[in-house]
């Protein structure tokens, strides 16, 4: 059991939970994640560790509420408990150890890029964070990132900071020169756009992929992603990969598995039923009914929703 | 049929666990049947749920013997002086002993004997491939049907579970030594149970949020109900085994830390990585590894619409593979509403590695078998959803290294099976998460842990067994490894390694007892 110690609303649908997890707090490294299982019957959800306090024995999770499972999580209050927190999982971020790095955060991904920025700063790397949101109220972790270095904040509507997408700001920073690495965490379309911005400059670029997974230890294979033409597992080979090698189209597609399934299943059922009726001879087949899915897996919806507005 | 005097006097009883007074089962057997008389009794079939009914639910297929059926079947055992059935059992259950005690109605004795040999009898009574193990050795199989050892084991094990007060073993005196067991599947749980019996302080580490390993995430409810597994786990806990869930060795803790904290370590992490077909289209939506499919349905409870975890439900589902995992997957798909649930397997029916009873049950449930067929490509629609699988027919050539006839593609025989879902169940391989974190741990080329003949790895005091040593195999072989390793760990802790006699060398000697 892991007690919720603290909770704060960061943006209209992003919540920060500080939870007790002393073992994980002590050993986690930037880029690693945990799998959270709120209670019996709940989904197992992978969440990147946004921060940790080894002395207090806590880790910080930043959660975008977009469906039942994440809504249930952010509904927790201090004093409530989470049944299971497994981790830290995944490989730690490959941090460069000198020079200048840009950390790009989009939406809830801004929280995930935070420990990377701090880790880089601690090594003496000059960090510029480029973060974005729909409008001012959607910008998160700005103050926290300032501890790592300069922060360039962008909003789609220009209500705060620079008007425009993070990719525009990123291009300007790279044009100015001297960037040794780019770390991008955010919706899939944003990460794909970042990869395209940096590719012509040959700047090493890392993206953190939030694929569908169950166990986080390589056992289910649900998180398989194509990287450089090879199938790898986000949970054990990642979650961070060379963004120039990632097949983002396939990633976005696979993330939509459960979002589209219900509609797809219904459509197939209709098509088959129509075909069966045409084939009047044995048109009894009314067995095409599929029980509706109880839930969708919401982090993909988050990716899609965020993607809609970012490109 | 000749007369069966003992049956007439067998008391009518209900389910196992119903109030059996001691007196109810002692009276009838003053005049045991002669071997000749025993030979006249036909094997009792396992009562099972109707095929059409069960293909639409997740309740257990096999219903279990009644006390009467069990005692009748027990009469069939000839109590051989040289009980070769025991040699067929990877954990060396003293089969004639528990059957004899059952025959005379001594349920407490039967349960005590069985539990003494087997830490998870409710599980093995359900999932062991008895037909190639104990029952294959049974002398009665030479002339007709073997004794239904598996069904009898299940009966006695379920009785013991329902009557915990009457099958308790005495607590061992503490040895003061500690053992870490990594993995709570059949090998880990068996080793833990045996080690606790020897008085050691045992902690099991499990990566998932629930203990049981493949018993809980892999084998479906209709074959091995999850409350049965939970009860086995609870019984081990009651006997003193500690279980730490959500602990991933190689991430949460390192093997080095375990070696510092514990006097010995047993690694039983399984062969957890799914193998894919490596054909085009494998990353389309609607392609699952069997691991993922079964874990969603079993561990995460997606068979129940109330669960928060979703699972795809195809009208037409193709499962690639012919082992137990493939058959479990295809029968699961059927139960989740598939009109057409099809196995695609590249060899013939005789070569299907699945347990014979499961294949038989699957056929009864309307599962299609496309045999001597191999997949070439997963076909997707414009939205990258699976729409079919392109296959090729195979003919069987000369036997290969595995002794099975090698499948050879028949040119020009390609065809497409339309489907919305493909489940890949062609095997698993070793997971490097733990092994890669300890460079001094010797592995073979396939990444499995190398051990000596007593189960010790290249690291002193670190033992290994189950699939992470032998590659993907069966529950009972893993349990056999767990039991053997427990003997070796015990010897190691007592400073008597290597063990002089294997833990079960004594079993055959005692087997004619009672």
Contacts between the chains, C-beta under 8 A, distances in Angstrom:
chain1	res1	chain2	res2	distance
A	23	B	252	6.2
A	23	B	253	8.0
A	24	B	252	7.3
A	27	B	252	7.9
A	37	B	209	5.0
A	41	B	301	6.6
A	41	B	306	7.0
A	41	B	307	6.0
A	41	B	308	6.2
A	42	B	308	5.2
A	43	B	300	7.3
A	43	B	308	4.5
A	43	B	309	5.0
A	44	B	209	7.5
A	44	B	300	7.1
A	44	B	309	7.5
A	68	B	308	6.2
A	69	B	308	5.4
A	72	B	308	7.9
A	83	B	209	6.8
A	84	B	209	4.0
A	84	B	245	6.8
A	84	B	246	5.1
A	85	B	246	6.5
A	86	B	207	6.8
A	86	B	208	7.8
A	86	B	209	7.1
A	86	B	246	4.0
A	86	B	247	7.8
A	86	B	248	6.4
A	86	B	252	7.3
A	87	B	248	7.5
A	87	B	251	6.7
A	87	B	252	6.8
A	88	B	251	6.2
A	88	B	252	7.4
A	89	B	248	7.0
A	89	B	251	5.9
A	214	B	292	6.2
A	214	B	295	5.4
A	214	B	296	6.8
A	214	B	300	7.0
A	215	B	207	6.7
A	215	B	208	6.5
A	215	B	295	7.1
A	216	B	248	7.8
A	217	B	207	5.4
A	217	B	248	5.8
A	217	B	251	7.7
A	217	B	272	6.9
A	217	B	431	6.7
A	217	B	433	5.5
A	218	B	272	6.7
A	218	B	273	5.4
A	218	B	431	5.4
A	218	B	432	7.9
A	218	B	433	6.2
A	219	B	272	4.2
A	219	B	273	6.7
A	219	B	274	7.3
A	219	B	291	5.6
A	219	B	295	7.6
A	219	B	431	6.7
A	220	B	274	7.2
A	220	B	289	6.4
A	220	B	291	5.2
A	220	B	292	3.9
A	220	B	295	5.8
A	221	B	273	7.7
A	221	B	274	4.3
A	221	B	276	6.9
A	221	B	289	4.0
A	221	B	291	6.3
A	221	B	292	5.7
A	222	B	288	7.6
A	222	B	289	7.6
A	222	B	292	4.7
A	224	B	276	7.9
A	224	B	283	6.1
A	226	B	283	6.5
A	231	B	276	7.2
A	231	B	282	7.5
A	231	B	283	6.7
A	236	B	432	7.9
A	236	B	433	6.2
A	250	B	283	5.8
A	250	B	384	7.9
A	253	B	285	6.6
A	253	B	384	5.1
A	254	B	283	6.7
A	254	B	285	6.3
A	256	B	285	7.2
A	257	B	285	4.8
A	257	B	286	7.9
A	257	B	312	7.3
A	258	B	310	4.7
A	258	B	312	7.9
A	260	B	285	7.6
A	260	B	383	7.4
A	260	B	385	7.9
A	261	B	285	7.8
A	261	B	310	7.3
A	261	B	312	5.7
A	264	B	383	7.6
A	264	B	385	6.0
A	265	B	312	8.0
A	265	B	313	6.6
A	265	B	420	7.7
A	268	B	315	6.5
A	268	B	420	6.1
A	269	B	315	7.1
A	272	B	315	6.5
A	285	B	339	7.6
A	287	B	339	5.4
A	288	B	315	6.0
A	288	B	339	7.1
A	289	B	337	7.4
A	290	B	313	5.3
A	290	B	315	7.4
A	290	B	337	6.0
A	291	B	305	5.8
A	291	B	313	7.0
A	291	B	337	6.6
A	292	B	305	7.7
A	293	B	310	4.8
A	294	B	305	5.0
A	294	B	306	6.4
A	294	B	307	6.3
A	294	B	308	6.8
A	294	B	310	7.0
A	295	B	308	5.2
A	295	B	309	7.8
A	295	B	310	5.9
A	296	B	310	6.6
A	297	B	310	6.0
